[in-house]
Amino acid sequence: MNTQKQKTPFPIVRKYLIGDSTYIVQATVKKHATEDAVCKVRRLILNDLKKERIKQ
């Protein structure tokens, strides 16, 4: 009989300062994730840069 409680992972919060922008990233681990945190942050930053280029 398994009496262990399932642990809920606590989110990991990191603050990144890149250029003049500050990014606050809250990460949790999911079993079926398709990308890791590094890939996601990179994608978010690239999307943000694309939006800035369109505005100009």
Buried (B, 14 or more C-beta within 10 A) or exposed (E): EEEEEEEEEEEEEEEEEEEEEEEEBEBEEEEEEEEEBEEBBEEEBEEEEEEEEEEE
